[in-house]
Amino acid sequence: MDLLQYLGMGIVVVFSILLGFWSGRKVRSSDAFVSNRGNAGTAMIVGGVTGSFIGGSATIGTAQLAFTNGFSAIWFTLGGTIALILLAFIFAVPLRNCGEDTIPQLITRVYGRRTGVTTALLNSVGNFLGIVAQTISGTALLMAITSFGRVPATVILSVIVLLYMVFGGVLSAGTVGYAKVILLCAAAVVWVVFLHIHYESLFEYTQMPEVLPRSQYFSLFSRGFVKDMGAGFSVVLGVMSTQAYMQSVISGKTLRTTQRSLLISGAIMVAVGVICVYVGMFMHVHYPETPSQMVLPFFILQQMPSLAGGIMIGLLLMSVVGSCAGLTLGISSLMFNNLIRPALKKRGKPTDSVWPTRLVLMIVLALAGLVAAGNFGQLILGWSFLSMALRGTVIFIPMCAALFLPGKIDSGFALAAAILGPVSVVVINLLALKNVDGIFVGVLVSLAVMAAGALHHRYTERRRT
């Protein structure tokens, strides 16, 4: 990178951190830090949702997979868009009316504290793997633009996330996310215009079978129908089971505000995904020797003017930071509301301080950095899809039952479903069975357990009468 590129990147990073400080200046309680219930407008929700989702996986990871497999890389952002549509029209009303700030709080109210705490812990594991994916992509980006090694780059990334997030919570995520998404979308449009003017259009790539085989690069299922469909299904369930997106649903001023914001966010997400696929395929055609994790950063540095390229690199870095921060906030919210706050109440200590939540942020980021440093080089979207699968199989079926069938299933069955679902995903992934995806097995196991619980409850009620 030259001086102008560093200058452009520095402007974006400093601006984002200062905006995070400014947006969080009024945060004085843990509730404002983690939910901001009923106070967010369209801009804040769109910023929070897209800021959490459009990170390293949606940009660097999508371009990486498109570089090797083409259009099947779109499943991450396409799955996220489908999930937001379902949230807007099916789940927004019951989630807003449930009166809880976290999904495990809802499950605790319906199925008891043991089930609520278990789902909080297991869901946090899925969120944690998502943070690992963001950390790997952010580390790759920093290594591409600096001479830092893996460990220093990971440490620097974690420090930036803390500076961006630790003083503002959900307000920082929304405000900075909105500004970041506007600029990132503008940058993506520039990429498309540049590629279309100076190189081939995306349509023209279909005429290059010797470079981009049609079955590999122009199919939504180039990695196999079960694998790619499972990846998309994982994202759909994972997004609907993630605390960061529930917070966006409950924080909207009105239902219409929430629904409009989710639809706008979904449109932005899938558009960014398509553009990153375009970039990945371009790099495969013209720079096939590029390390796959470095595809998007190298494209920006090699093809964009210096100052503009630096600004875009800064936006890319802050997209990783914002997504990482959103997932980390989700974990801290789950841990505080389901573990720390009850413990403080039991000891008669105040529960409105934000510092326990901030301490959880720091611990989670440190652990994610350690795991990412030891697994650098893995497919970024591989971590992301596994993260979504675990979140979905832990939460989704019990959450649906708690929202739509409260009191119809006994707590023991809900606890078993929350445990056996993700365990099934892990087992299938360890066995590496062909034509079997863990997400389908995990959901079927969870659904079967809950169905058995519903039948058992009905049978018990009939015996009592």
C-alpha angles and dihedrals in degrees: 000000000000128000095270091051091052090047093053092047092047092052092056096045095047092044092051094049093047091048089051091053091048095048092049098047092103096048108117104147138051092241092057089045097055109027118007086200116209096353105093126101129203095278093051094048095045089048093049096046099042092036090057096042104037098068136112094315096051094045116019093025094047092049089048094054092042088054089061104025110016123212097009085078089074092076094087096058094031090054090050091052093050089050092053091051090053091046091051098050106025110023106028096080098048092041092051091046097047091080095221130118097212135035093237088054088058091048090047091055093050102033106021138260097288092058092043094052092045093052091046092054096043093044089051089057089058091047089048092057087052089055089050089055091051091047092052092050092045091049091050089051094051091047090052093054100036140037092245121128124234098272098046090046091052092050092049091050092051092050091052090051091051093049090048098045116022098080101040111035115185092354091060091046092052101041098043091037091057093050091044094050093051091053094041092052089049089051091049091053088052090053092053094046091047094050093045094050100040103029140015123313118242089255091056090059087071087068092061104076092153090060101027110029108213096227091053104036106028102045128089087216103044092133091050131290096260095046097048095039088049090051092053093044090050091056093047093053093036095055092047089051098047121106094218091064094043088055089056091051095051095040095063117111092226138006091251090052090052095048094046091048094050092050092049090048092051093051091050093048097052091044091054089048093054092049092050089050088053091052093047092052091046091054091049091054098046105022106027093159094063114119104255095234090054097050099106097039091047091049091054095045095045102039107031127075112264102256094037090046091052091051090050092049088051090051091049091050092049091047088059091045093048094049092046090049093049093052092044090051089052091055093046090050092051093046094047099045097041104033115010100041095049089048091050091048091050090054093045094244126140115273102194099080117113095207098085088055091048091050090055088052091056094047094048093049092049092051093045090052091054093050094044093050090055095048102041112145096042120125105275094215090049089066091042095052091048090049092052092046093054093047092049098048093047099048115014105075095038089046092052091049091048092050101041105021106034113172093012098098128049119241095244091063092048090052092049092049092051090052103037095047098062092035088059090052092052093047093050091048092050092049090048092209117188118242091011122102120197095223093063093048092045094051093046091050092048092046092048092051093049091046089052088050092053092050091047091050092049091048091049092049091051092052091051091053 
